[in-house]
Amino acid sequence: MTRTLLMVPTGHGSGLTTTCLGVVAALQQRGVDVGFFKPLAQFHEREGVRDASTALIRLISTLEPPEPMPAQQAEQLLSENSLDVLMQQAVEAAEPILAEHDVVIVEGLASGAGGVYSGRVNLALAKAFDADVVLVSAADGEGDHSRTAGSMSITAQTYRGGEHDRVIGAIVNRVTGTTPEQKAELHHALAGQGLRLAGAVPAKDELTWPRTSDIVSELNVKVLSEGESGRRVKDIIIAAQSVQGMLPLLREGRLVVVPGDRHDVILGVCLAAMNGVRLAGLLLTVGLEPDPRVWELCKPAAATGLPIMVTDGYSYETALTLNSFDPGIPSDDKERARMAASAVAASLDPGWLADLPQTTHLTRVSPPAFRHRLTMRARAVKKRIVLPEGSEPRTLRAAVTCQQRGIAQCVLLAPEAEVHKQAAGLGLTLPEGLEIIDPTNVDQRYVDKMVEARKHKGMTPERAQDELSDPITLGTMMLRLDEVDGLVAGAVHTTAATVRPALQLLGTAPGAELVSSVFFMCLPDEVVIYGDCAVNPNPTPSQLADIAIQSARSAEAFGIEPRVAMISFSTGSSGSGTDVAAVTEATKIVRERAPELLADGPLQYDAAAIASVARSKAPDSPVAGRATVFVFPDLNTGNTTYKAVQRSADVISIGPMLQGLAKPVNDLSRGALVDDIVYTIALTAIQAAQRDS
């Protein structure tokens, strides 16, 4: 039976949409099959403003809820006293979602301009869906928890009748004090009103920062130079002072508003941008564009990514408009939506979340759950991971993320000045504890140990010194000496450049015939494994069997039940040739070496993955239609398939994770995204812990 939760705001500006995003994310992380539905669009006074909730859910998850009923249509039915018809239409629209998920989050209506009917409609929704109610509120601005609790209690009375109390929790947003003592005060204040604190979400300025492009849309300005329009506007300053007084105010994330004829200020701002200050933008007022000669001097600053705009408004009225800017998240702002969802999800009471699914509900390892478990396991083992490409922008961003979230202790190999310069250009603040080691100063002990390890290959001190100038080789030597627990590289290096030092200095693990790789492919509904997509061009049947067994063991190690499909262009005996014969032989070897594994092949990809195809092509297969481990016959097939799926279906692929090495070394795709690198670091930390045990 599906459990429905109606999220009800207790006042204007409660943070209802971000709360819904966070509850959905938190349940997905726990492996709960959760859906989302917004029955009715929120009323907006301004024409052309669409309700963003459904679009944001689609943006940051794989859910595809239908569009809500337009506000005008709902208002028409209410004006005709047809509330029952409105609820009937809402329930009919929700039926497919309720049939598909174990828990469904339903977003109610917020009060405010035009929403005079929100209380009546929310109560009707609670009854129509037989829903439990979660109250959502912003904390009292003066930190008075009793006032917050009292306000929420008033709304709660609407959903308490007779012996049936629908209210199961209260989530409070923008809480300014979240120490254990302050949180306990909020808990007691709510408990005094018969309400359970489900989450206290701390106030975070960064969750309110719009992009420069959002300012452009709001003010309908003329853009002189678009620049990096995704920069965050952290603060706004009106440049009324002279250049000398204004210079200390030019900081990363600030939008500078100045009349278009203040050429001294304009040039000062442009010089700051050219010197690495990542301002959010330069907004010129009173409709004046810079003198052409001044604009020529501004062009190098524009080339750094500085957005430059012009508005017809005066500085004062422009400042008023900006200060009243809608803090809601635009429907295309994935970064901010994810940040907000993560902030809410991290603040929810785990015990409260655990009570939401009914005992009869089955959980599944969804991609959000898999990624969440990766990070949690990595945090628990606290491993030290070396990143030889320490100043590469994506790697640096990933290292900062891992350090901030406690996923791993990252060690960057790069000159310290180079790392700090890159961080400043990216607008990053390097967290405390992030290690930076200059690889140009090679310690003599590494030279000595490398000579000792490779003396049978004729290694000399001079040659060792030369090879250790390569940061990947140096990082691998640190791993050999147990100074770090794992290594991740490949964002700007080939697979061979990453794997060769590992084979030379670490060797293969006991029992491994070769080194291979897997990707964890986060498909919309589940996580599956692809191997080998990065290392072995043309494996023999014996090597292909070893890849299959290694991949199955990796699946088990990361909580995925292994059902191994040996992929070919033929299913069973439908085709022939040396390629099919090799896959057939490899399948036979897998069954001999690991008889406990569910493995079958040759199977075409669709027969392995799709149940309806499996019923016609391989009806007796224990794997077809439900494979979780896909083993490709060669590197050409595997690499092409993983990239096609990753890019065409917008799938996160975590890896490649290398298998068969004596210690954890993992190679990145040179097209890796920051998230890919973060999760590869987490994988590496977990691999290190498994080897320790």
C-alpha positions as CSV (number, residue, x, y, z in Angstrom):
1,M,0.0,0.0,0.0
2,T,1.3,3.4,-1.0
3,R,1.9,6.0,1.7
4,T,1.1,9.5,0.7
5,L,2.6,12.5,2.5
6,L,1.1,16.0,2.0
7,M,3.6,18.8,2.6
8,V,1.6,21.7,4.0
9,P,3.2,25.2,4.5
10,T,2.2,27.1,7.7
11,G,2.9,30.5,6.3
12,H,4.3,32.5,3.4
13,G,8.0,31.9,2.5
14,S,8.2,28.6,4.4
15,G,10.5,26.9,1.9
16,L,7.9,24.4,0.7
17,T,9.4,23.5,-2.6
18,T,13.0,23.0,-1.3
19,T,11.6,20.9,1.5
20,C,9.8,18.6,-1.0
21,L,13.1,18.3,-3.0
22,G,15.0,17.4,0.2
23,V,12.5,14.8,1.4
24,V,12.4,13.1,-2.0
25,A,16.2,13.1,-2.0
26,A,16.5,11.7,1.5
27,L,14.1,8.9,0.8
28,Q,15.9,8.0,-2.4
29,Q,19.2,7.9,-0.5
30,R,17.6,5.3,1.8
31,G,16.5,3.2,-1.2
32,V,12.8,4.0,-0.8
33,D,10.8,4.0,-4.0
34,V,9.5,7.5,-3.8
35,G,7.4,9.6,-6.2
36,F,6.4,13.2,-6.3
37,F,3.2,15.0,-7.3
38,K,2.1,18.6,-7.4
39,P,-1.7,18.6,-8.0
40,L,-2.2,22.3,-8.4
41,A,0.1,25.0,-9.6
42,Q,1.0,27.8,-7.2
43,F,-0.7,31.1,-8.0
44,H,1.6,34.0,-9.1
45,E,0.5,37.6,-9.5
46,R,3.0,38.2,-12.3
47,E,2.0,36.8,-15.6
48,G,4.3,34.2,-17.3
49,V,5.7,32.9,-14.0
50,R,5.3,29.2,-13.9
51,D,5.3,26.9,-10.9
52,A,8.8,25.5,-10.6
53,S,8.3,22.5,-8.3
54,T,7.7,19.8,-10.9
55,A,10.4,21.1,-13.2
56,L,12.9,21.1,-10.3
57,I,12.1,17.5,-9.4
58,R,12.6,16.5,-13.0
59,L,15.9,18.5,-13.1
60,I,17.6,16.8,-10.1
61,S,16.0,13.3,-10.2
62,T,14.8,10.6,-12.6
63,L,11.2,11.2,-11.7
64,E,8.8,12.5,-14.4
65,P,5.7,13.7,-12.6
66,P,3.0,15.3,-14.7
67,E,2.5,19.1,-14.8
68,P,0.2,20.5,-12.1
69,M,-3.2,21.8,-13.0
70,P,-2.9,25.5,-13.9
71,A,-3.9,27.9,-11.2
72,Q,-6.5,29.6,-13.4
73,Q,-8.3,26.3,-14.0
74,A,-8.3,25.5,-10.2
75,E,-9.6,29.0,-9.4
76,Q,-12.4,28.6,-11.9
77,L,-13.6,25.4,-10.3
78,L,-13.4,26.9,-6.9
79,S,-15.4,30.0,-8.0
80,E,-18.1,27.5,-9.2
81,N,-18.1,25.8,-5.8
82,S,-16.8,22.7,-7.4
83,L,-14.1,21.7,-4.9
84,D,-15.1,18.0,-5.2
85,V,-14.6,18.1,-9.0
86,L,-11.2,19.7,-8.4
87,M,-10.2,16.9,-6.0
88,Q,-11.5,14.2,-8.4
89,Q,-9.3,15.5,-11.2
90,A,-6.3,15.7,-8.8
91,V,-6.7,12.1,-7.7
92,E,-7.2,10.9,-11.3
93,A,-4.0,12.6,-12.3
94,A,-2.1,11.0,-9.4
95,E,-3.3,7.4,-10.0
96,P,-0.3,6.4,-12.1
97,I,2.2,7.8,-9.6
98,L,0.4,6.2,-6.6
99,A,0.4,2.8,-8.4
100,E,4.1,3.0,-9.1
101,H,5.7,4.1,-5.8
102,D,5.8,3.1,-2.2
103,V,5.8,6.6,-0.8
104,V,4.5,9.7,-2.7
105,I,5.3,13.2,-1.7
106,V,2.4,15.6,-2.6
107,E,3.2,19.3,-2.5
108,G,0.3,21.5,-1.2
109,L,-0.4,25.1,-1.9
110,A,1.4,28.0,-0.2
111,S,-0.5,31.0,1.1
112,G,0.2,34.4,-0.1
113,A,-0.9,36.7,-2.9
114,G,-3.8,35.2,-4.7
115,G,-3.7,32.0,-2.6
116,V,-6.6,32.9,-0.4
117,Y,-8.0,29.4,-0.9
118,S,-4.8,27.5,0.0
119,G,-5.9,26.3,3.5
120,R,-9.3,24.9,2.2
121,V,-7.6,23.2,-0.8
122,N,-4.8,21.7,1.3
123,L,-7.4,20.1,3.7
124,A,-9.3,18.8,0.8
125,L,-6.1,17.3,-0.7
126,A,-5.3,15.6,2.7
127,K,-8.7,13.9,2.7
128,A,-8.8,13.1,-1.1
129,F,-5.4,11.3,-0.9
130,D,-6.0,10.0,2.7
131,A,-2.6,11.6,3.3
132,D,-0.5,12.0,6.3
133,V,0.5,15.7,6.7
134,V,4.0,17.1,7.2
135,L,4.0,20.8,8.3
136,V,6.6,23.1,6.8
137,S,7.6,26.5,8.3
138,A,10.4,29.0,8.3
139,A,11.9,29.6,11.7
140,D,10.9,32.8,13.5
141,G,13.2,35.6,12.4
142,E,14.1,36.4,16.0
143,G,14.9,32.8,17.0
144,D,11.7,32.5,19.2
145,H,11.1,28.8,18.9
146,S,7.8,29.0,20.9
147,R,6.4,31.4,18.4
148,T,7.4,29.0,15.5
149,A,5.8,26.1,17.4
150,G,2.6,28.1,18.1
151,S,2.2,29.1,14.4
152,M,2.6,25.5,13.3
153,S,0.2,24.3,16.0
154,I,-2.5,26.6,14.6
155,T,-2.2,25.0,11.1
156,A,-2.0,21.5,12.7
157,Q,-5.4,21.9,14.3
158,T,-7.0,21.9,10.8
159,Y,-5.8,18.3,10.3
160,R,-6.7,17.0,13.8
161,G,-10.3,15.7,14.1
162,G,-11.6,13.2,16.5
163,E,-9.1,10.3,17.0
164,H,-7.5,10.9,13.6
165,D,-4.4,13.1,13.7
166,R,-2.9,13.3,10.3
167,V,0.1,15.4,11.3
168,I,3.2,13.1,11.5
169,G,6.0,15.7,11.6
170,A,7.2,19.3,11.4
171,I,10.1,20.6,9.3
172,V,11.5,24.0,10.2
173,N,13.6,25.9,7.6
174,R,16.1,28.7,8.0
175,V,17.0,27.9,11.6
176,T,19.7,30.2,12.7
177,G,20.9,28.1,15.6
178,T,21.5,24.4,15.1
179,T,23.7,23.5,18.1
180,P,22.4,20.4,20.0
181,E,21.1,22.7,22.7
182,Q,19.3,25.0,20.3
183,K,17.9,22.1,18.4
184,A,16.7,20.6,21.7
185,E,14.9,23.8,22.5
186,L,13.0,23.7,19.1
187,H,12.2,20.0,19.7
188,H,10.7,20.8,23.1
189,A,8.8,23.8,21.9
190,L,7.2,21.6,19.1
191,A,6.6,18.7,21.5
192,G,4.7,21.0,23.8
193,Q,2.3,21.5,20.9
194,G,2.1,17.8,20.2
195,L,4.3,18.0,17.1
196,R,7.3,15.9,16.2
197,L,10.4,17.7,14.9
198,A,11.2,15.9,11.6
199,G,14.0,18.3,10.6
200,A,15.7,21.6,11.5
201,V,17.3,23.0,8.3
202,P,20.0,25.6,9.0
203,A,19.9,28.9,7.3
204,K,22.5,29.0,4.5
205,D,23.2,32.2,2.5
206,E,24.5,30.2,-0.5
207,L,21.0,28.6,-1.0
208,T,19.6,32.1,-1.8
209,W,22.3,33.2,-4.3
210,P,20.8,33.7,-7.8
211,R,22.9,33.5,-10.9
212,T,23.7,36.5,-13.0
213,S,21.5,35.1,-15.7
214,D,18.6,35.2,-13.3
215,I,19.2,38.9,-12.7
216,V,19.2,39.4,-16.5
217,S,15.8,37.7,-16.7
218,E,14.4,39.6,-13.8
219,L,15.4,43.1,-15.0
220,N,15.1,42.5,-18.7
221,V,18.5,44.2,-19.2
222,K,20.6,44.6,-22.3
223,V,23.6,42.3,-22.3
224,L,26.9,43.8,-23.5
225,S,29.0,40.8,-22.6
226,E,27.3,37.6,-21.5
227,G,30.5,36.2,-19.9
228,E,30.0,33.4,-17.3
229,S,26.3,34.1,-16.7
230,G,26.1,31.2,-14.2
231,R,28.2,33.1,-11.6
232,R,26.4,33.5,-8.2
233,V,25.4,36.9,-7.0
234,K,26.4,36.8,-3.3
235,D,26.0,40.5,-2.7
236,I,25.1,43.7,-4.4
237,I,26.9,47.0,-4.1
238,I,26.0,50.5,-5.5
239,A,29.3,52.1,-6.6
240,A,28.7,55.7,-5.3
241,Q,32.2,56.2,-4.0
242,S,35.4,57.1,-5.8
243,V,37.6,54.3,-7.1
244,Q,39.8,54.4,-4.0
245,G,36.9,53.9,-1.7
246,M,35.3,51.2,-3.8
247,L,38.3,49.0,-4.5
248,P,38.1,47.2,-1.1
249,L,34.5,46.3,-1.8
250,L,35.4,44.4,-5.0
251,R,35.2,40.8,-3.9
252,E,34.2,37.4,-5.4
253,G,30.5,37.1,-6.1
254,R,29.5,40.8,-5.9
255,L,27.3,42.5,-8.5
256,V,28.5,46.1,-9.0
257,V,25.7,48.5,-9.9
258,V,27.0,51.9,-11.3
259,P,25.8,54.6,-13.7
260,G,27.1,54.0,-17.2
261,D,28.9,57.3,-17.3
262,R,31.2,56.5,-14.3
263,H,34.1,55.4,-16.5
264,D,36.5,55.6,-13.6
265,V,34.6,53.0,-11.6
266,I,33.9,50.8,-14.7
267,L,37.7,50.7,-15.5
268,G,38.4,49.9,-11.8
269,V,36.0,47.0,-11.9
270,C,37.5,45.7,-15.1
271,L,41.0,45.9,-13.8
272,A,39.9,43.9,-10.7
273,A,38.4,41.2,-13.0
274,M,41.6,41.0,-15.1
275,N,43.5,40.5,-11.8
276,G,41.4,37.4,-10.9
277,V,38.5,38.8,-8.9
278,R,35.5,36.7,-9.9
279,L,32.8,39.4,-9.6
280,A,29.2,38.3,-10.3
281,G,28.9,41.1,-12.9
282,L,28.8,44.8,-13.8
283,L,25.4,46.4,-14.1
284,L,25.3,49.8,-15.7
285,T,22.3,52.0,-15.0
286,V,20.4,54.9,-16.6
287,G,20.7,53.3,-20.0
288,L,24.2,54.6,-20.7
289,E,26.7,52.4,-22.4
290,P,30.4,53.0,-22.0
291,D,32.2,55.4,-24.3
292,P,33.6,53.2,-27.3
293,R,37.2,54.0,-26.2
294,V,36.5,52.9,-22.7
295,W,34.7,49.8,-24.0
296,E,37.8,48.8,-25.9
297,L,39.7,48.8,-22.6
298,C,36.9,46.7,-21.0
299,K,37.1,43.9,-23.5
300,P,39.9,42.0,-21.8
301,A,37.9,42.0,-18.6
302,A,34.9,40.7,-20.5
303,A,37.1,37.9,-21.9
304,T,37.7,36.7,-18.3
305,G,34.0,35.9,-18.0
306,L,32.8,39.1,-16.4
307,P,29.1,39.6,-17.3
308,I,28.5,43.3,-18.3
309,M,24.9,44.6,-18.6
310,V,22.9,47.8,-19.1
311,T,19.5,48.7,-17.6
312,D,17.4,51.8,-18.3
313,G,16.5,52.2,-14.6
314,Y,18.2,54.5,-12.2
315,S,20.6,53.1,-9.7
316,Y,18.2,53.6,-6.7
317,E,15.2,51.9,-8.3
318,T,17.5,49.1,-9.7
319,A,18.8,48.5,-6.2
320,L,15.2,48.3,-4.8
321,T,14.2,45.8,-7.5
322,L,17.3,43.6,-6.8
323,N,16.6,43.7,-3.0
324,S,13.1,42.4,-3.6
325,F,14.3,39.7,-5.9
326,D,12.3,36.4,-5.7
327,P,14.4,34.0,-3.6
328,G,12.8,31.0,-5.3
329,I,14.9,28.6,-7.3
330,P,14.5,28.9,-11.0
331,S,13.4,25.8,-12.8
332,D,16.7,25.4,-14.7
333,D,19.1,26.0,-11.8
334,K,20.3,22.4,-11.2
335,E,23.2,23.3,-8.9
336,R,21.2,25.4,-6.5
337,A,18.3,22.9,-6.5
338,R,20.7,20.1,-5.6
339,M,22.4,22.1,-2.9
340,A,19.0,22.9,-1.4
341,A,17.8,19.3,-1.6
342,S,21.0,18.1,0.0
343,A,20.8,20.7,2.8
344,V,17.2,19.6,3.7
345,A,18.0,15.9,3.3
346,A,21.0,16.1,5.6
347,S,18.9,17.9,8.3
348,L,16.0,15.3,8.5
349,D,15.7,13.0,11.5
350,P,16.9,9.5,10.4
351,G,14.4,7.9,12.8
352,W,11.5,9.8,11.3
353,L,12.6,8.9,7.8
354,A,12.9,5.2,8.7
355,D,9.2,5.2,9.9
356,L,7.8,6.5,6.6
357,P,7.8,3.3,4.4
358,Q,5.3,0.7,5.5
359,T,6.7,-2.5,6.8
360,T,5.4,-4.3,3.7
361,H,7.3,-2.0,1.3
362,L,10.3,-3.3,-0.5
363,T,13.4,-1.1,-0.8
364,R,15.7,-1.0,-3.9
365,V,19.2,0.1,-4.6
366,S,18.4,3.2,-6.7
367,P,21.2,5.4,-8.1
368,P,20.7,8.0,-5.3
369,A,20.8,5.3,-2.7
370,F,24.0,3.8,-4.2
371,R,25.8,7.1,-4.4
372,H,24.7,8.0,-0.8
373,R,25.9,4.6,0.5
374,L,29.2,5.1,-1.3
375,T,29.8,8.4,0.4
376,M,28.7,7.1,3.8
377,R,31.0,4.1,3.6
378,A,33.9,6.3,2.4
379,R,33.4,8.7,5.3
380,A,33.4,5.8,7.7
381,V,36.7,4.4,6.6
382,K,38.6,7.8,6.5
383,K,41.2,6.9,3.8
384,R,44.0,9.1,2.4
385,I,43.8,9.4,-1.4
386,V,46.5,10.9,-3.6
387,L,45.5,12.9,-6.7
388,P,48.5,13.4,-9.0
389,E,46.6,15.9,-11.2
390,G,46.3,18.2,-8.3
391,S,45.8,21.6,-10.1
392,E,43.5,20.3,-12.8
393,P,40.2,22.2,-12.4
394,R,37.8,19.3,-12.1
395,T,40.1,17.3,-9.9
396,L,40.6,20.4,-7.6
397,R,36.8,20.9,-7.3
398,A,36.3,17.2,-6.5
399,A,39.1,17.3,-3.9
400,V,37.5,20.3,-2.2
401,T,34.1,18.5,-2.2
402,C,35.5,15.3,-0.8
403,Q,37.4,17.2,1.9
404,Q,34.3,19.3,2.9
405,R,32.0,16.2,3.0
406,G,34.6,14.0,4.7
407,I,34.6,11.5,1.9
408,A,38.4,11.2,2.0
409,Q,41.6,12.9,3.0
410,C,42.8,14.2,-0.3
411,V,46.5,14.8,-1.2
412,L,47.1,17.0,-4.2
413,L,50.3,16.6,-6.1
414,A,51.0,20.0,-7.6
415,P,53.0,23.2,-6.8
416,E,51.2,25.0,-4.0
417,A,51.2,28.3,-5.8
418,E,49.6,26.7,-8.8
419,V,46.9,25.1,-6.7
420,H,46.1,28.4,-5.0
421,K,46.0,30.3,-8.3
422,Q,43.7,27.8,-9.8
423,A,41.4,27.8,-6.8
424,A,41.2,31.6,-6.8
425,G,40.2,31.5,-10.5
426,L,37.5,28.9,-9.8
427,G,36.2,30.8,-6.8
428,L,37.1,28.0,-4.4
429,T,38.1,28.2,-0.8
430,L,40.5,25.5,0.0
431,P,39.2,23.7,3.1
432,E,41.4,23.1,6.2
433,G,43.3,19.8,6.0
434,L,43.5,19.6,2.2
435,E,47.1,18.5,1.7
436,I,49.3,19.9,-1.2
437,I,52.7,18.3,-2.0
438,D,55.0,19.8,-4.6
439,P,56.0,16.9,-6.9
440,T,59.0,18.8,-8.2
441,N,60.8,18.3,-5.0
442,V,61.2,14.5,-5.0
443,D,62.4,13.1,-1.6
444,Q,65.5,10.9,-1.9
445,R,63.7,8.0,-0.1
446,Y,61.4,7.6,-3.1
447,V,64.4,7.3,-5.4
448,D,66.1,4.7,-3.1
449,K,62.9,2.7,-2.8
450,M,62.2,2.8,-6.5
451,V,65.7,1.6,-7.3
452,E,65.3,-1.2,-4.8
453,A,61.9,-2.2,-6.3
454,R,63.0,-2.2,-9.9
455,K,66.7,-3.2,-9.7
456,H,65.9,-6.4,-11.5
457,K,64.9,-4.2,-14.5
458,G,68.1,-2.3,-14.4
459,M,66.8,0.8,-12.5
460,T,69.4,3.4,-11.6
461,P,69.1,6.4,-9.3
462,E,69.3,8.8,-12.3
463,R,66.5,7.0,-14.1
464,A,64.4,6.7,-11.0
465,Q,64.8,10.5,-10.4
466,D,63.6,11.1,-13.9
467,E,60.6,8.8,-13.7
468,L,59.6,10.2,-10.4
469,S,59.2,13.6,-12.0
470,D,55.9,12.2,-13.3
471,P,53.3,12.9,-10.6
472,I,51.5,9.7,-11.3
473,T,54.6,7.6,-10.7
474,L,55.4,9.6,-7.6
475,G,51.8,9.1,-6.3
476,T,52.1,5.4,-7.0
477,M,55.4,5.2,-5.1
478,M,53.6,6.9,-2.1
479,L,51.0,4.2,-2.4
480,R,53.6,1.4,-2.5
481,L,55.1,2.8,0.7
482,D,51.7,3.0,2.4
483,E,51.9,6.8,2.8
484,V,48.5,6.9,1.1
485,D,45.7,4.4,0.7
486,G,44.7,4.9,-2.9
487,L,45.3,6.9,-6.1
488,V,43.0,8.5,-8.6
489,A,44.2,10.0,-11.9
490,G,43.4,10.2,-15.6
491,A,41.5,13.5,-16.0
492,V,44.2,14.7,-18.3
493,H,46.3,11.5,-18.7
494,T,45.7,8.3,-20.7
495,T,44.8,5.0,-19.1
496,A,48.2,3.7,-19.9
497,A,49.9,6.6,-18.1
498,T,47.8,5.7,-15.0
499,V,48.0,1.9,-15.1
500,R,51.7,1.4,-16.2
501,P,53.3,2.7,-13.0
502,A,50.8,0.7,-10.9
503,L,51.7,-2.5,-12.7
504,Q,55.4,-1.8,-12.4
505,L,55.4,-0.7,-8.7
506,L,52.4,-2.5,-7.2
507,G,51.7,-5.6,-9.3
508,T,48.6,-7.6,-9.5
509,A,46.6,-8.9,-6.6
510,P,47.0,-12.6,-5.6
511,G,44.9,-14.8,-8.0
512,A,44.3,-12.1,-10.6
513,E,45.2,-13.0,-14.1
514,L,45.1,-9.4,-15.3
515,V,44.0,-5.9,-14.4
516,S,40.6,-4.9,-15.7
517,S,38.0,-2.2,-15.1
518,V,34.3,-1.6,-14.3
519,F,32.0,1.3,-14.5
520,F,29.1,1.6,-12.1
521,M,26.3,2.9,-14.4
522,C,23.6,4.8,-12.6
523,L,20.7,4.0,-14.8
524,P,17.3,5.7,-14.1
525,D,16.0,2.8,-11.9
526,E,19.0,0.8,-10.9
527,V,22.8,0.6,-10.8
528,V,24.5,-1.9,-13.0
529,I,28.1,-2.8,-13.8
530,Y,29.9,-2.6,-17.2
531,G,33.2,-4.3,-17.7
532,D,35.8,-4.1,-19.2
533,C,35.5,-0.6,-20.8
534,A,38.9,0.9,-20.2
535,V,41.9,-1.5,-20.1
536,N,42.0,-4.7,-22.2
537,P,41.6,-4.4,-26.0
538,N,41.1,-8.0,-27.0
539,P,40.9,-10.4,-24.0
540,T,41.3,-14.1,-24.5
541,P,38.4,-16.4,-23.3
542,S,40.3,-17.1,-20.1
543,Q,41.0,-13.4,-19.6
544,L,37.3,-12.5,-20.4
545,A,36.3,-15.1,-17.7
546,D,38.6,-13.5,-15.2
547,I,37.1,-10.0,-16.0
548,A,33.6,-11.5,-15.4
549,I,34.5,-13.0,-12.1
550,Q,36.4,-9.8,-10.9
551,S,33.4,-7.7,-12.0
552,A,30.9,-10.0,-10.1
553,R,33.1,-9.7,-7.0
554,S,33.1,-5.9,-7.3
555,A,29.3,-6.0,-7.6
556,E,29.1,-8.0,-4.4
557,A,31.5,-5.7,-2.6
558,F,29.3,-2.7,-3.4
559,G,25.9,-4.2,-2.5
560,I,24.8,-5.3,-6.0
561,E,23.6,-8.8,-6.4
562,P,25.7,-10.2,-9.3
563,R,23.9,-11.7,-12.3
564,V,26.5,-11.8,-15.1
565,A,25.7,-11.4,-18.7
566,M,28.4,-12.2,-21.2
567,I,27.6,-9.8,-24.1
568,S,27.8,-10.7,-27.8
569,F,26.0,-9.8,-31.0
570,S,24.4,-13.2,-30.7
571,T,22.1,-14.7,-28.1
572,G,22.7,-18.4,-27.5
573,S,23.4,-20.3,-30.7
574,S,21.6,-17.8,-33.0
575,G,24.9,-16.6,-34.5
576,S,28.3,-18.1,-35.2
577,G,31.9,-17.1,-35.7
578,T,35.1,-16.7,-33.8
579,D,33.8,-13.8,-31.7
580,V,30.7,-15.7,-30.5
581,A,32.8,-18.8,-29.9
582,A,35.2,-16.8,-27.6
583,V,32.2,-15.5,-25.5
584,T,30.8,-19.1,-25.3
585,E,34.1,-20.4,-24.1
586,A,34.5,-17.6,-21.6
587,T,31.1,-18.3,-20.2
588,K,32.1,-22.0,-19.8
589,I,35.3,-21.0,-17.9
590,V,33.3,-18.7,-15.6
591,R,31.0,-21.5,-14.6
592,E,34.0,-23.8,-13.9
593,R,35.9,-21.3,-11.9
594,A,33.0,-19.8,-10.0
595,P,30.1,-22.2,-10.1
596,E,28.2,-20.3,-7.4
597,L,27.8,-17.3,-9.8
598,L,24.7,-16.7,-11.9
599,A,26.3,-16.2,-15.4
600,D,25.1,-16.8,-18.9
601,G,26.1,-16.0,-22.4
602,P,26.4,-15.2,-25.2
603,L,23.6,-12.7,-24.7
604,Q,22.7,-9.7,-26.8
605,Y,22.4,-6.5,-24.7
606,D,18.6,-6.3,-25.1
607,A,18.2,-9.9,-24.1
608,A,20.3,-9.3,-21.0
609,A,18.6,-6.1,-19.9
610,I,15.0,-6.2,-21.0
611,A,12.6,-8.8,-19.6
612,S,10.2,-8.8,-22.5
613,V,13.0,-9.5,-25.0
614,A,14.5,-12.1,-22.7
615,R,11.2,-14.1,-22.7
616,S,11.4,-14.5,-26.5
617,K,15.2,-14.8,-27.0
618,A,16.4,-16.6,-23.8
619,P,13.4,-17.9,-21.9
620,D,15.4,-20.4,-19.8
621,S,18.2,-18.1,-18.9
622,P,18.7,-17.3,-15.1
623,V,20.3,-14.0,-16.1
624,A,18.5,-12.7,-19.2
625,G,16.2,-9.8,-18.6
626,R,17.6,-9.0,-15.2
627,A,21.4,-8.8,-15.6
628,T,23.3,-6.5,-13.2
629,V,26.8,-7.2,-14.5
630,F,27.4,-6.7,-18.3
631,V,30.7,-8.1,-19.5
632,F,31.6,-6.9,-23.0
633,P,33.7,-9.1,-25.4
634,D,36.3,-6.4,-26.2
635,L,37.4,-2.9,-25.3
636,N,35.9,-1.4,-28.5
637,T,32.4,-2.7,-27.6
638,G,32.6,-1.9,-23.9
639,N,34.0,1.7,-24.2
640,T,31.6,2.6,-27.0
641,T,28.6,1.3,-25.1
642,Y,29.4,3.0,-21.8
643,K,30.0,6.4,-23.5
644,A,26.9,6.1,-25.6
645,V,24.7,5.3,-22.6
646,Q,26.4,7.9,-20.4
647,R,26.1,10.8,-22.8
648,S,22.9,10.0,-24.6
649,A,20.9,9.1,-21.5
650,D,22.5,11.7,-19.2
651,V,23.6,8.9,-16.9
652,I,26.2,9.3,-14.2
653,S,29.0,6.7,-14.7
654,I,31.2,6.1,-11.7
655,G,34.6,4.8,-12.6
656,P,36.4,3.3,-14.2
657,M,37.3,1.3,-11.1
658,L,40.4,-0.9,-11.7
659,Q,40.3,-4.5,-10.6
660,G,43.1,-6.9,-10.0
661,L,45.8,-4.5,-8.7
662,A,47.5,-5.2,-5.4
663,K,46.5,-1.7,-4.2
664,P,43.7,0.7,-5.2
665,V,44.5,2.8,-8.3
666,N,41.7,4.1,-10.4
667,D,41.7,5.7,-13.8
668,L,39.4,8.5,-14.8
669,S,37.9,9.1,-18.2
670,R,39.3,12.3,-19.7
671,G,35.7,13.5,-20.1
672,A,35.0,12.9,-16.4
673,L,32.7,15.3,-14.7
674,V,33.3,16.6,-11.1
675,D,30.7,14.2,-9.7
676,D,32.4,11.3,-11.5
677,I,35.7,12.1,-9.8
678,V,34.1,12.6,-6.4
679,Y,32.5,9.1,-6.5
680,T,35.6,7.5,-8.0
681,I,37.5,8.9,-4.9
682,A,34.8,7.3,-2.7
683,L,35.1,4.0,-4.5
684,T,38.9,4.0,-4.1
685,A,38.6,4.7,-0.3
686,I,36.2,1.8,0.0
687,Q,38.5,-0.5,-2.0
688,A,41.3,0.4,0.3
689,A,39.3,-0.5,3.4
690,Q,38.3,-3.8,1.8
691,R,41.9,-4.7,1.2
692,D,42.8,-3.8,4.8
693,S,40.1,-6.2,6.0
